[in-house]
């Protein structure tokens, strides 16, 4: 169950991510490298999607777990970013993934939500599902809000 997330007083991060989802800003390098897109942006919520294939396979021929982590981390990071004030940034403290099934070639969707946001921390959860709506993985992350000098240049 999620608590209501208080909207930031300033919305540069939220606005920029919404522009990214609309294609008005170029995607980040990792999105191009891995092959995912961002959409479904709202305060504390983000969806990232991709088509998986042989280029994402591990030596066993299934989707590499790191790709699921990349997709989820992007969705969770952008969900966290939507809650930030203009002069804030964040860093990920931890990332935990629970895999439920292998994937070969499929369209997968990572839906992230900020469950709890305090002045200094954010707890984010993400569900990864395949194109049939079947659970592939659950991912959890804790992020630390950075301000002042710690947030500069990030």
Secondary structure, 3 states (H helix, E strand, C coil): CCCCCCCCCCCHHHHHHHHHHCCCCCCCHHHHHHCEEEEEEECCEEEEEEECCHHHECCCCCECHHHHHHHHHHHHHHHHHCCCCCCCEEEEEEEEEEECCCCCCCEEEEEEEEEEECCCEEEEEEEEECCCCCEEEEEEEEEEEECHHHHCCC
